[in-house]
Amino acid sequence: MSPPLLVLGVRRSGTTLLRVMLDRNSQLAVPDESYFVPQLAHRHRGRPDPDAFVDDLRRLPTLREWGVSPDEVRARLRPGMTTGEAIGAIYEAYAAGRGKPRWGDKTPMYMDYLPLLERLFPRARFVHLIRDGRDAALSFLAMPAGVVTRTWMHPRSPAAVAAQWRAQVRSARGLGARVGSTRYHELRYEELVADAEEALRRICAFAALPFEPAMLAYAGEAEAARKPHQRSLERPPTPGLRDWRADMSTEDRAAFEGVAGDLLAELGYETSRGPDARGRLHRARYAGLTTAWKAAAYAVQRSPLWRRRHPPLA
């Protein structure tokens, strides 16, 4: 079986646009965000028991949203499979239901779980989409109320977005340094929207996929733009949907660059300043909260409380 293709990127970096394009390839199925990988990986370490694994699948709404039944996945499980192989069977069932031989994933939340993805899927190839963090911040902070709950994981200020953006982009680039260029491909959002065909041809060459013109013909599809914050998918790739130079206040720009100006410069983006003391405090706070949240989530996922919180779906 060909290796999966995992799309990496900070929220509001264009990963949904790239997912929709890749999903139109006749050889690759990339569903909407999954969310379940860390939960299943933490609950079923080592060699999962197939029946216990499927019992947990019956509690996950994502499978229902994807149109995948736990019984379809059960038919693909065998004793001795690794946790990653068992999780991969979910995606394989999704891809098979669409007549495709290969699967991918696009879930920005996993940017905080990259070492886990690396262990689960040792043959996976990664495409990392990077967008100027100031434009990503403008897009994220403009999302309508109700689409996101702006806790520490869903930041409320440019400085908080910058801390998340910097940590996650650095983590993904660290993954790339570990796995090498045969498994990691880095692409700028600005390149994707400026010349989508050329960007897709490079991705397809990297991923051993055929380039197909249909990958560019997503605009206007109701399925592609079904969420309020995805209306830009109703039109072809469009540069300049957000422009921090015109739309970001001087104070917000200074706050963002005070946290992540060093990474902006490293990536070749224009910047007027580097990190300051307040920015370093934002970075330290984000790192501490991420560690604490992941530890708490792991404890719940390993305990009987997880099943009580996730009863079987009717």
Kinemage of the C-alpha trace (Angstrom):
@kinemage 1
@onewidth
@group {chain A} dominant
@subgroup {mainchain}
@vectorlist {calphas} color= white
{ca met a 1} P 0.000 0.000 0.000
{ca ser a 2} L 1.248 3.493 -0.863
{ca pro a 3} L 2.111 5.741 2.091
{ca pro a 4} L -0.504 8.172 3.410
{ca leu a 5} L -0.168 11.875 2.670
{ca leu a 6} L -0.585 14.098 5.733
{ca val a 7} L -1.213 17.813 5.240
{ca leu a 8} L 0.288 19.945 8.007
{ca gly a 9} L -0.401 23.579 8.730
{ca val a 10} L -1.463 26.045 11.390
{ca arg a 11} L -5.156 26.941 11.422
{ca arg a 12} L -6.207 29.410 8.710
{ca ser a 13} L -3.101 28.704 6.637
{ca gly a 14} L -4.950 27.384 3.589
{ca thr a 15} L -4.952 23.712 4.556
{ca thr a 16} L -8.648 23.298 3.724
{ca leu a 17} L -8.038 24.694 0.239
{ca leu a 18} L -5.173 22.249 -0.255
{ca arg a 19} L -7.218 19.363 1.139
{ca val a 20} L -10.052 20.014 -1.299
{ca met a 21} L -7.621 20.111 -4.218
{ca leu a 22} L -5.851 16.904 -3.206
{ca asp a 23} L -9.115 15.095 -2.516
{ca arg a 24} L -10.129 15.638 -6.138
{ca asn a 25} L -7.227 13.447 -7.260
{ca ser a 26} L -8.529 10.086 -8.465
{ca gln a 27} L -5.911 8.226 -6.400
{ca leu a 28} L -6.235 10.012 -3.057
{ca ala a 29} L -9.039 10.486 -0.512
{ca val a 30} L -8.537 13.244 2.062
{ca pro a 31} L -11.535 13.579 4.406
{ca asp a 32} L -12.514 16.534 6.532
{ca glu a 33} L -10.783 16.878 9.902
{ca ser a 34} L -10.608 13.673 11.933
{ca tyr a 35} L -9.679 14.658 15.523
{ca phe a 36} L -9.657 11.046 16.729
{ca val a 37} L -6.037 10.022 16.115
{ca pro a 38} L -4.574 11.039 19.524
{ca gln a 39} L -7.571 9.589 21.376
{ca leu a 40} L -7.323 6.184 19.718
{ca ala a 41} L -3.530 6.144 19.903
{ca his a 42} L -3.578 6.820 23.638
{ca arg a 43} L -6.339 4.313 24.333
{ca his a 44} L -4.890 1.500 22.229
{ca arg a 45} L -1.144 1.460 22.628
{ca gly a 46} L 1.016 -1.290 21.192
{ca arg a 47} L -1.094 -4.003 19.533
{ca pro a 48} L -4.794 -3.108 19.840
{ca asp a 49} L -7.476 -5.673 20.536
{ca pro a 50} L -9.711 -5.433 17.428
{ca asp a 51} L -13.002 -5.749 19.320
{ca ala a 52} L -12.075 -3.122 21.923
{ca phe a 53} L -10.822 -0.838 19.156
{ca val a 54} L -14.087 -1.118 17.219
{ca asp a 55} L -16.097 -0.544 20.391
{ca asp a 56} L -14.382 2.826 20.674
{ca leu a 57} L -15.084 3.565 17.006
{ca arg a 58} L -18.795 3.227 17.727
{ca arg a 59} L -18.449 6.242 20.012
{ca leu a 60} L -16.877 8.606 17.467
{ca pro a 61} L -19.159 10.956 15.503
{ca thr a 62} L -16.471 11.521 12.863
{ca leu a 63} L -16.973 8.082 11.338
{ca arg a 64} L -20.686 8.747 10.929
{ca glu a 65} L -19.920 12.119 9.326
{ca trp a 66} L -17.559 10.364 6.917
{ca gly a 67} L -20.082 7.654 6.067
{ca val a 68} L -17.826 4.894 7.431
{ca ser a 69} L -19.298 2.139 9.601
{ca pro a 70} L -17.263 0.531 12.401
{ca asp a 71} L -18.074 -2.852 10.848
{ca glu a 72} L -16.315 -1.799 7.635
{ca val a 73} L -13.232 -0.998 9.674
{ca arg a 74} L -13.515 -4.245 11.672
{ca ala a 75} L -13.287 -6.239 8.460
{ca arg a 76} L -9.885 -4.643 7.814
{ca leu a 77} L -8.414 -5.342 11.260
{ca arg a 78} L -6.253 -8.332 12.032
{ca pro a 79} L -4.518 -9.540 15.196
{ca gly a 80} L -1.059 -8.139 15.668
{ca met a 81} L -1.656 -4.851 13.853
{ca thr a 82} L 0.074 -1.807 15.279
{ca thr a 83} L -2.001 1.088 16.570
{ca gly a 84} L -1.059 3.108 13.507
{ca glu a 85} L -2.168 0.319 11.184
{ca ala a 86} L -5.494 0.014 13.007
{ca ile a 87} L -6.084 3.765 12.762
{ca gly a 88} L -5.025 3.629 9.125
{ca ala a 89} L -7.755 1.050 8.526
{ca ile a 90} L -10.352 3.755 9.258
{ca tyr a 91} L -8.944 5.948 6.496
{ca glu a 92} L -8.605 2.936 4.181
{ca ala a 93} L -12.317 2.218 4.600
{ca tyr a 94} L -13.096 5.864 3.838
{ca ala a 95} L -10.918 5.811 0.706
{ca ala a 96} L -12.335 2.487 -0.484
{ca gly a 97} L -15.846 3.880 -0.187
{ca arg a 98} L -14.818 6.512 -2.726
{ca gly a 99} L -13.060 4.084 -5.047
{ca lys a 100} L -9.595 5.357 -4.195
{ca pro a 101} L -6.498 3.348 -3.231
{ca arg a 102} L -4.760 5.888 -1.002
{ca trp a 103} L -5.658 8.111 1.936
{ca gly a 104} L -4.579 11.369 3.491
{ca asp a 105} L -5.441 13.593 6.450
{ca lys a 106} L -5.738 17.296 7.178
{ca thr a 107} L -6.318 18.149 10.842
{ca pro a 108} L -4.548 21.308 12.094
{ca met a 109} L -4.975 20.182 15.713
{ca tyr a 110} L -2.371 17.505 15.022
{ca met a 111} L 0.302 20.194 14.739
{ca asp a 112} L 0.649 19.696 18.501
{ca tyr a 113} L 1.038 15.917 18.013
{ca leu a 114} L 3.659 15.602 15.280
{ca pro a 115} L 5.955 13.156 17.123
{ca leu a 116} L 2.902 10.939 17.624
{ca leu a 117} L 2.056 11.032 13.895
{ca glu a 118} L 5.666 10.241 13.105
{ca arg a 119} L 5.555 7.116 15.301
{ca leu a 120} L 2.128 5.928 14.162
{ca phe a 121} L 2.740 6.323 10.436
{ca pro a 122} L 6.446 5.641 9.810
{ca arg a 123} L 5.995 5.673 6.021
{ca ala a 124} L 3.801 8.776 5.800
{ca arg a 125} L 4.713 11.704 3.626
{ca phe a 126} L 4.071 15.203 4.935
{ca val a 127} L 3.136 18.377 3.066
{ca his a 128} L 3.568 21.430 5.280
{ca leu a 129} L 1.689 24.535 4.128
{ca ile a 130} L 3.062 27.749 5.650
{ca arg a 131} L 1.298 31.104 5.487
{ca asp a 132} L 2.563 34.451 6.739
{ca gly a 133} L 1.453 34.260 10.358
{ca arg a 134} L 0.070 37.783 10.374
{ca asp a 135} L -2.363 36.941 7.571
{ca ala a 136} L -3.270 33.699 9.355
{ca ala a 137} L -3.912 35.725 12.514
{ca leu a 138} L -6.187 38.164 10.682
{ca ser a 139} L -8.142 35.260 9.218
{ca phe a 140} L -8.427 33.392 12.500
{ca leu a 141} L -9.443 36.378 14.602
{ca ala a 142} L -12.089 37.334 12.019
{ca met a 143} L -13.841 33.973 12.251
{ca pro a 144} L -17.464 34.416 13.415
{ca ala a 145} L -18.538 33.704 16.960
{ca gly a 146} L -19.689 30.141 17.367
{ca val a 147} L -17.226 28.734 14.834
{ca val a 148} L -14.443 28.667 17.419
{ca thr a 149} L -14.313 28.862 21.187
{ca arg a 150} L -11.464 31.215 21.883
{ca thr a 151} L -9.700 29.515 24.761
{ca trp a 152} L -5.910 29.288 24.964
{ca met a 153} L -6.123 26.700 22.160
{ca his a 154} L -8.170 29.121 20.064
{ca pro a 155} L -6.372 32.419 20.708
{ca arg a 156} L -8.053 35.766 21.169
{ca ser a 157} L -5.206 38.165 20.342
{ca pro a 158} L -2.474 38.563 17.705
{ca ala a 159} L 0.202 37.770 20.295
{ca ala a 160} L -1.542 34.552 21.333
{ca val a 161} L -1.967 33.503 17.691
{ca ala a 162} L 1.713 34.279 17.138
{ca ala a 163} L 2.763 31.994 19.990
{ca gln a 164} L 0.754 29.127 18.536
{ca trp a 165} L 1.886 29.825 14.974
{ca arg a 166} L 5.558 29.995 15.933
{ca ala a 167} L 5.521 26.828 18.052
{ca gln a 168} L 3.630 24.758 15.505
{ca val a 169} L 5.558 25.888 12.431
{ca arg a 170} L 8.857 25.228 14.219
{ca ser a 171} L 7.623 21.797 15.287
{ca ala a 172} L 6.668 20.869 11.723
{ca arg a 173} L 9.975 22.072 10.337
{ca gly a 174} L 11.714 20.019 13.018
{ca leu a 175} L 9.784 16.993 11.797
{ca gly a 176} L 10.992 17.761 8.289
{ca ala a 177} L 14.602 17.860 9.451
{ca arg a 178} L 14.164 14.429 11.065
{ca val a 179} L 12.441 12.599 8.210
{ca gly a 180} L 14.217 14.287 5.304
{ca ser a 181} L 13.164 15.633 1.932
{ca thr a 182} L 11.811 12.309 0.632
{ca arg a 183} L 9.046 12.456 3.252
{ca tyr a 184} L 8.625 16.187 3.944
{ca his a 185} L 7.653 18.876 1.445
{ca glu a 186} L 7.289 22.528 2.418
{ca leu a 187} L 5.035 24.876 0.495
{ca arg a 188} L 4.048 28.503 1.006
{ca tyr a 189} L 0.378 29.433 0.897
{ca glu a 190} L 1.358 32.486 -1.121
{ca glu a 191} L 2.822 30.197 -3.808
{ca leu a 192} L -0.267 27.990 -3.832
{ca val a 193} L -2.686 30.842 -4.512
{ca ala a 194} L -0.351 32.590 -6.973
{ca asp a 195} L 0.145 29.508 -9.183
{ca ala a 196} L -1.928 26.607 -7.946
{ca glu a 197} L -1.141 24.326 -10.868
{ca glu a 198} L 2.616 24.616 -10.428
{ca ala a 199} L 2.325 24.099 -6.660
{ca leu a 200} L 0.130 21.028 -7.136
{ca arg a 201} L 2.466 19.578 -9.735
{ca arg a 202} L 5.311 19.807 -7.209
{ca ile a 203} L 3.215 18.158 -4.505
{ca cys a 204} L 2.129 15.382 -6.851
{ca ala a 205} L 5.733 14.705 -7.886
{ca phe a 206} L 6.748 14.558 -4.231
{ca ala a 207} L 3.840 12.278 -3.271
{ca ala a 208} L 4.066 10.010 -6.347
{ca leu a 209} L 0.600 11.023 -7.527
{ca pro a 210} L -0.472 11.896 -11.057
{ca phe a 211} L -1.288 15.561 -11.536
{ca glu a 212} L -4.882 15.896 -12.716
{ca pro a 213} L -6.484 19.154 -13.944
{ca ala a 214} L -9.622 18.251 -11.978
{ca met a 215} L -7.711 19.135 -8.821
{ca leu a 216} L -8.100 22.798 -9.785
{ca ala a 217} L -11.806 22.590 -10.624
{ca tyr a 218} L -13.278 22.679 -7.120
{ca ala a 219} L -14.691 26.237 -7.149
{ca gly a 220} L -18.442 26.472 -6.690
{ca glu a 221} L -18.897 22.998 -5.260
{ca ala a 222} L -21.314 23.105 -2.321
{ca glu a 223} L -19.453 20.326 -0.536
{ca ala a 224} L -16.172 22.258 -0.653
{ca ala a 225} L -17.585 25.421 0.945
{ca arg a 226} L -20.136 23.944 3.317
{ca lys a 227} L -18.940 25.849 6.407
{ca pro a 228} L -19.419 29.604 6.910
{ca his a 229} L -15.680 30.281 7.280
{ca gln a 230} L -14.890 28.406 4.042
{ca arg a 231} L -16.712 30.695 1.615
{ca ser a 232} L -13.459 31.489 -0.171
{ca leu a 233} L -13.669 27.967 -1.633
{ca glu a 234} L -16.542 29.174 -3.794
{ca arg a 235} L -13.959 30.817 -6.073
{ca pro a 236} L -10.605 29.809 -7.591
{ca pro a 237} L -7.355 30.376 -5.616
{ca thr a 238} L -7.227 34.088 -4.896
{ca pro a 239} L -4.139 35.968 -3.693
{ca gly a 240} L -4.589 38.784 -1.208
{ca leu a 241} L -7.709 37.605 0.609
{ca arg a 242} L -5.948 38.850 3.749
{ca asp a 243} L -3.180 41.449 3.722
{ca trp a 244} L -1.657 42.349 7.050
{ca arg a 245} L -0.007 45.421 5.503
{ca ala a 246} L -3.421 46.976 4.860
{ca asp a 247} L -5.605 45.292 7.466
{ca met a 248} L -3.497 44.860 10.606
{ca ser a 249} L -3.044 47.754 13.002
{ca thr a 250} L 0.426 48.907 13.966
{ca glu a 251} L -0.165 47.694 17.527
{ca asp a 252} L -1.300 44.230 16.433
{ca arg a 253} L 1.608 43.885 14.039
{ca ala a 254} L 4.058 44.820 16.790
{ca ala a 255} L 2.425 42.325 19.152
{ca phe a 256} L 2.681 39.497 16.607
{ca glu a 257} L 6.271 40.279 15.628
{ca gly a 258} L 7.224 40.657 19.284
{ca val a 259} L 6.428 36.962 19.631
{ca ala a 260} L 7.357 35.502 16.251
{ca gly a 261} L 9.406 38.072 14.360
{ca asp a 262} L 12.417 35.769 14.380
{ca leu a 263} L 10.574 32.969 12.569
{ca leu a 264} L 8.990 35.395 10.105
{ca ala a 265} L 12.486 36.593 9.188
{ca glu a 266} L 13.837 33.033 9.029
{ca leu a 267} L 11.105 32.139 6.538
{ca gly a 268} L 11.894 35.206 4.424
{ca tyr a 269} L 8.802 37.235 5.300
{ca glu a 270} L 9.116 40.992 5.712
{ca thr a 271} L 9.337 42.033 9.345
{ca ser a 272} L 10.395 45.142 11.229
{ca arg a 273} L 11.271 43.674 14.627
{ca gly a 274} L 12.172 40.533 16.508
{ca pro a 275} L 10.929 38.992 19.739
{ca asp a 276} L 10.743 41.102 22.875
{ca ala a 277} L 10.332 40.255 26.565
{ca arg a 278} L 6.545 40.316 26.466
{ca gly a 279} L 6.573 38.111 23.396
{ca arg a 280} L 8.800 35.557 25.110
{ca leu a 281} L 6.318 35.417 27.981
{ca his a 282} L 3.531 34.618 25.493
{ca arg a 283} L 5.685 31.837 24.051
{ca ala a 284} L 6.414 30.376 27.486
{ca arg a 285} L 2.731 30.556 28.461
{ca tyr a 286} L 1.664 28.751 25.302
{ca ala a 287} L 4.265 26.015 25.829
{ca gly a 288} L 3.179 25.492 29.433
{ca leu a 289} L -0.526 25.395 28.639
{ca thr a 290} L 0.024 23.003 25.738
{ca thr a 291} L 1.970 20.603 27.947
{ca ala a 292} L -0.645 20.753 30.719
{ca trp a 293} L -3.594 20.311 28.347
{ca lys a 294} L -2.029 17.336 26.582
{ca ala a 295} L -1.221 15.678 29.917
{ca ala a 296} L -4.798 16.144 31.138
{ca ala a 297} L -6.245 14.868 27.853
{ca tyr a 298} L -3.988 11.808 27.975
{ca ala a 299} L -5.088 11.015 31.532
{ca val a 300} L -8.769 11.203 30.560
{ca gln a 301} L -8.282 9.170 27.386
{ca arg a 302} L -6.541 6.398 29.320
{ca ser a 303} L -9.231 6.268 32.020
{ca pro a 304} L -12.790 4.814 32.150
{ca leu a 305} L -14.005 8.423 32.118
{ca trp a 306} L -13.425 8.577 28.349
{ca arg a 307} L -16.098 5.993 27.632
{ca arg a 308} L -18.535 7.656 29.983
{ca arg a 309} L -18.009 10.905 28.110
{ca his a 310} L -18.354 9.116 24.770
{ca pro a 311} L -21.333 6.711 24.920
{ca pro a 312} L -22.019 4.546 21.844
{ca leu a 313} L -23.848 6.457 19.150
{ca ala a 314} L -27.387 5.306 18.465
